Amino acid sequence: MRDEYLRQANKIITDSNLLINVVSRRVKQLRRGSRPLVESLEKLSPEDIALREIIEGKITYELETT
């Protein structure tokens, strides 16, 4: 996982636990065959793809309130 991507994504999702959960869920989707929502000229790990998707605003999250 690239530190720069992590820092940039952490500016968007400031709660570290929430960021981990969003990235984890997206990585599972990517590993099951979902297509990346970002393009890259280089080979990226699923974790880096998920972080780039957050940075570029391609995926978001919603908190449930009860």
Summary of the structure (lengths in Angstrom):
residues: 66
radius of gyration: 11.6
end to end distance: 33.8
largest distance: 42.8
contacts: 151
relative contact order: 0.22
helix: 55%
strand: 0%
